[in-house]
Amino acid sequence: MRGKRLKKEQIFRRGYQMATKRWEPVIGLEVHAQLATESKMFSSDSTTFAAGDNENSSPVSLGLPGALPVVNRKAVELSVKMGLALNCSIRNVSRFARKNYFYPDLPKGYQISQFDEPLCEEGFVEFFVDGERKKIRIERAHMEEDAGKSIHHGGHTLINLNRAGVPLLEIVSGPDLRSPQEAAEYARTIRQILRYLEVCDGNLEEGSMRCDCNVSVREVGTEKFGTKVELKNINSFRFVEKALEYEIQRQIDCKESGEEIIQETRLYDSTKNKTFSMRSKENAHDYRYFVDPDLLPVRVEKDWIGKIRATLPELPVARSDRFRSEYELPQYDALVLTQEKELADYFEHAAKKSMQPKAASNWIMTELLRMLNDQKIDIQNSPISSDHLAELVLMIDQKEISGKMAKQVFQEMWKTSKSPKELVKSLGLSQITDEAEIQKIVDKVVSGNESQLADYRSGKTKLYGFFVGQAMKESQGQANPEILNRLLKKKLDS
């Protein structure tokens, strides 16, 4: 069954690649990020995810008559922080508006959002796709409140309003993305920045970050945009890519068959790998936006913006650029190591302490990340500290242990969290570097294998590997490989 599905996907992908030679997709993303505040956007209700159904609700969340909203200062601060990281201009005065629509999980009958005067606008973000740097415009990043959650059971719908009123920052890209791969990488980059800044935890499974994709197609070489379709609430980067691939192919099929593309909102079914119609897409005027009469304008002083800017950490792309120049890492290494701020911090500490940045990178990317992924452990909870990893790298560089021994030591470090020096001593794994001692091992191995020695000296030089293996076995893997090879070659060829 899995084989049939894979074959079907391969056929679809080949068809998609052929179709997109004539047709060009135009993609823009709207990323909704729940801000990491303890209370909601306009009330003191808790934002705790694991609370019981409707536990985090109050008259403000429920939209009861007479309940007045009050802006959460921390939400504004986090929004400004993200706006600055996205190279946006920050409005000194922005306003909240009422976005009117009726849905069961929106108890007020409107959502408080920002419309024509958003907090952040005209920015950009950079990232890499297949080694090529991309620069995508950010049209705006505006504050709003989240809606509640509808849970459908057969013919019934249950409403949980814990999420209603949770502060959101909606980040809207320009229509600059030209492939599903670009769109997925853009979304990953936004999540990276959110997490670097600790503005949002980026948890797609819990819905604290969600993506809407706006997509149309046009013939290659034309300027006019096609009819835009919105794909709503996609909760994984892989599904962003797959949903866009399907939708682009669907629109191309419509174009080539003369069928009209309808401006609408569609949902993505990941099990069927299809999009399906949800509702016709509203335009801005359908929402009847007007300034919220219960909320004063948000005034952000320049001094406060300056203070927030001073707290910004080095961001992922800038840090990967520095890792390449300062530590002479390949681009791939630098991009992997800067995926998470904590991972980048871990590497940088190990690189400086060991003075072997490439070796530290290799150990982190091959051994450490593999173990962390297998055990589903975050780098913050790694049983191997960056100090201990640096110590291991130094011991290899100083010939105290071989690379083979180091892998054994690494496994014990993972199990025990002990230092490599402590483990090498307790396991008796110190590398033999004394030439006289290694010479004795070489002499014993050569004299004990006379027929192989005769064959080697008669021209069967491939037997050299046999002698190396026997010598390492005799030394219990502790002989320094460089010294062993030099002395063994000299002995065999004499």
N, C-alpha and C positions, 0 to 999 in steps of 0.2 A: 504493500500500500504506500509505504514511504517512498519506495523507488519510483512508483507511478507519479506521485506528487512532485518529486524532484524533476522527473522528465518533463512534466507539464510546465513547471516553472521555467526550465531551460528553454522550452519552445516559446513560452510567453516572452522571455527576456530577449531572445533572438529577434522575435517579431517587433518588440518594443524598440530595439536598437536600430532596426531597418526603418521603422516609421519615423523616428526622431531625426533621421537625416534630412527629411523634407520639412518636418514640423518642429517648431521650437516651443518648449514650455516656458511660461512666465510664472514665477512662484514668489509669493510673499508669505511670511510667517507672522502669526500673532502668538507670542508666548505669554501665558498667564502664570505669574509667580506669586505664590502666597508669601507674604512678608513675615519674617521671623520675629513677630511681636508676641507678647504674652496676652494681650487683649485685642479685641476686634477694632475695626477701622473707626467706628463711631460710637462704641459703647465699651463698658468695662468687662463684658463677657469674656470668659477664657477662650483661648484658641486651641486648647489641648485636643489632639487628634483622637485619642483613645477614650474620650468621655462617653458616657451612656447616651442613648438616643435622646436628642432634644434637651440634654442636660445643660448645654452652654447656650441658653437662650434667655432673653429678657424682653420687656416691652419694646426696647429699641430694635432688637433683632426681629421681633415679630411684627413690627410696624404698627403697633397699637396707637390709637388716637392720643395725642398729647405728648407722645414720646419724642424727645428732641435729640438729634445726633450731635456729638462733640468729636472733633478731629483728633486722631491719635498722633501725637507729636513724633513718636518713635517711627511710625510708618512713613511719615514725611521725610524724616532723616534718612531712613534706609532707601527710600525712593531717590532722593538726591544723590546718595552714595552710588547707587547703580547707574543713574543718569550720567554722573561724571565718568564712571568707568567705561561707559558707552560713548564717551566723547560728545555728549549732548550739551546744548545750551540749556541752562536752568532758568526758568522764568522767575522773576522776582515776585510776580503776582500771578497766581493761577486760580481757577474757579472750579467748583463742583457743580455738576448738572444732574438733572433727573432724566434717566433713559427709561422711557415708559414702554413696558410690555407686560403681558399677563401670562404667568406660568405658575403652576402649583407650588414650586419651591421658592417663589419670590413673593413673600407675604405682603409687602407694601404695594405691589402692583407696579413698582418702578425700581430701578437699580441706581444707586448714587455712583456716578462715574465722572469723568472729565471729558469735555467735548472739544470746543474750539480754542480753549486756553489750557492746554496740558502743562504739567509741571516740567517735563523734559522733551526736547525736540531737536531734530537736525543733528544726529550723531552718526557714528559708524562703528562697525566691529570688523576685526580682521581675524582670519583663520586660514588653515592650510587644507587643501584637497589634493591628494596625490602629489604632495610636495610643492604645489603651486599656491602662492599666497593670494587669498581672495579678500576683497574689501566690499562690505555690504552696508548700504545706508540704513540708519535707524530713523524712521520718520518721526516717531514719538514714543514716549514711555509715560503713561498716565496712570494715576491712582484711581482705584475703584474698590467696591466691596464685592465679595463673592456671593453667589446665590446658594441656597440650600441644596440638598441632594434628594433626588427622587429614586426610590428603590421599587422596581417593578416585580410583582409576583402574580403571574397569570393575568387575570383581568383586573387586578387591584394594584394601586400605587401607594406606597408608604412615603411619607415625607420626614426627613431628618434635617432640622434647621440648625444643627451645630455649626455648619460651615457658613450659614448666612451671616454676612457682615464681616467675615475674615478679610483682612486687608490684602488687596491684590495690586501688583504692578503689571500692567499690560504693556508689553514691548512689541512694537509694530515695525517690521522691517519694510524697506522699500521693495518694489517688485523687481528685485535685482538677481534673484536666484534662478539658475538656468538648468538645474538637474536635481533629481531626488537626492542624489549623493551630497550635493552642495547644501541642500535644505537640511538634511540630517546632521551634517557637520556643523552648520550654523547653529542648530538647536543645541547640540552638544557644547558648543563654545559658550552660548548664553548660560547654560547650566554651570559650566566651569566657573564663569565669572561670578555668578550668583553665589556659588559655594565658596570661592576665594574670599569674597567680601562678607560672607556669613549673613547675607541678606535673605536667603532662602535655602532650605536644605535640599531642594531639587529632587525630592522623592516623587518619582513619577507614579509609583504603585499606589501611594497614598493620595495622589492628586494634588500635591503641593506645587507641582509644575505641570502645565498642560499646554498642548500645542494645537492651534488651528492653522490650517494651511489654505491659502487662497491660490488657486491655480487656473490658468487659461492656456490655450495654445494658439500659435499663429504660424504662418508660413515663414520659413527661414528667410531673412532679408527684409521682412516688412517691419514697420514701426508700430502700427496700430495694434492695441491689445485686443484679444478675443474676449468672449463672455466669461466672466469669472465665476468659479464654483468654490464654495468653502467646504473644507473637510474639517469636521468639528471634533474636539476633545480626543486627540490621539495621544496615547500615554506611553509610547516608547519610541526611541530613535529609529529602531529597525522598522517599526510600523509606519513611521513618517515616510521612510524611503519606499516601502512596499505599497502603501496607500497611494502615494503620488505616482508611482509607476503605473499602477492599475488605472487611476483616474486620467492620467495623461493619455494612455492608450485608448481609454473609452472615448475621450474627447476627439482624439485623432480619427477613430472609427466613425464618430458622428460626422465630422467634417468631410471625410472621404465618401460617405454615403449620402451626403446632402441633408442630413438630419440636423435640426436646430438644437443648439446647446442652451439649456435653460439656466438662468442665474438662480442658484438654489444652494441650500445647505445639505450636505450629504454626510453620512456616517460610514465608518470603515469597519467591516466585519473581518477580523484577523483570521478566523477559522476558515472562512470561504475565500479570503483574499479578494474581497470585492467591496466597492462602495455602493450605498443605496440611498435613495432620496429620503430626506427627513422633513424638509419644509422649504417653501420658496424663500429666497434670501431677501431680507428686508434691506431697504436703503436707509440712510441716516434720517431722512425726513419721516420715515415710518415710525421712528422711535419718539418723535415729538420732543426732542431735547429742549429743555429750558433750564436756566440757572436755578439751583436749589435755593429756595427762599429761607430755609432754616440754617444755612451755612454761610459764614463770612468768607471772603476771598482768603486764600492761603498766601501769606506774605513770607517770603524767604529772604532774609538779609544777606548781603554779600559777605559779611564777616563770617556768618554761620556756614555759608557754602565753602569759604576758605578753610575753616576749621575741619569740615567734613573731608575736603580734598586732601588735607594733610594726613588723614588716617588711612588713605587708600594704600593697599599693599602693592607690590610689584605684580602685575597681571600676567596671565598665562603666556600670551604670545611674546611679550617683552622678556619674560623670564626664560622662555625657550631660546630666544635670540641670544640672550646673555650666556646661557649654558653652552651654546655653540661657539661663541667667541672666547669666553673666559676659560672654559674647560675643554675646548676643542672636541666636543661631542658631535657625532653625526646628527643630522636633522631628526631622524627617526627616534633616536635615543632621547633627544631634548624634548620632543613632543610627548613621548610616553611619560617621561619623568615629571612633566609639568601638568599632567592631567588633573591631579589633585594637589592642593597647596601643601598638605601634610607629607605627601610623597616627595614633592620637590624639596621640602625642608629636610627630610630624612636623607635624601641623596646628597644635598649640599653639605650637610654636617659630616657625612661619611667621606665625601670627596676631599674636604679640607683636612680632616683628621688623618686620613691615610696618605694624602698627597698623591693619590692614584685615581683620578676621576673616572677614567675609562674602565679601569678594573672594577671600581665600585659600581659603576653603571651596569657592567656586565652581570655582576652578582645579583644586583637588585632586579634587573629585567629578566634574567633566566631563572634563577633559583628562588629568590624571595617572592616575587610576584606570582610565580607558579604556586608556591605553597599557600600564599595568602588567598589566591583565587580558589584553590582546591578546598581550603578550609572555611572559605567565606568569612575571612577576617579582614578588618580594616588595618591600614598601615599603623594607625595610632595604637592598635592592640597587638602589634607584632611581638612575638616572644623573643625576637632577635633585635636588640637595640642598635641604633646607628653607630654607637661607640664600639660595640662588639663586632659589627660588620667591618668597620674600619680597621680594627685590630686584626681580624682575619686576613684582610687584604694586605696589611703590612707584614704579617708573618709569612705569607706566600712570597712577597717581594724580597724579603730578607732571607729567603731560602730556609726558614725554620721548618716549614712543612711544604710538601708538594701539592700540586693542584688536586691530585687524586685524594690525598689525605684531607685536604681542605673540604672536599665534598662530604666526607665522613664526619668531619668535625662540625660542618654546617648542620647536618641532620641532628647531631647531638645538641647543638645550640638551640635548634628549634624545639626539641623535646624538653630541655632543661632550663633554658634561658641563661645558662652559665657562659662565662667568657671563654674564648677559644684557647687562651693560654692555660686556663684551669683544666679544660677538657683534654688538651694535648698531653698535659702532664699526667692526668689520671688514667688516660687510655694508653699511655706509653707510645705516642705517635710521633715523637720528636724525630726530625729528619736527620739522617746520618750524613754529615758533611766532612768527616775526617777522611782524608784521602788514603791513609795507611789502612784504615779499617775497610774501606770500600775495595782497596786493592786485594786484600785477603779474600773477600767475597768473589771477586773476578777470578783470581787464581784458582779457587776451589771449584767454581762452575766450569771453567775451561778444562782443567785437568780431569774433571769427572765426566766429561762428554767427549772422549777422544775421537769416536767415529764421526760425530757431527763436526768436530774441529777439522778433521781430515777433509770432509766433504766441503766445508766452508772454504778451506784453503785451495781446494781443487777448482773453485769457481762458483760454487753454489752459495752466493752471497746473501740469498734470501734467508739463510739460516741465522743471520745476524739477529733477527727478531726473536728467534728461539733462545739465543744466549741472553738477550736483554730480559726476556720473561723469566728465565731461570735465575738470573742475578737478582731481579726484583723480588722473586719468591723467596730466595735465600735471605734477603734483607728484610723480609716481611713488609715490603713496600716502602721501607723507610730510607733507602739510599737516595741521595740527591741525584736526580736523573741526568743532569748536565755532567757531573763528575763521573758518574757511572758510565755513561756513553763514551766519554773521552778515554777513560782507562781501559774499557773493554775493547774499543776499536784498536787501541795501541797494542793490546795483548794479542788479539786475534790476527793482526796483520804483521806481527813480529816474526 
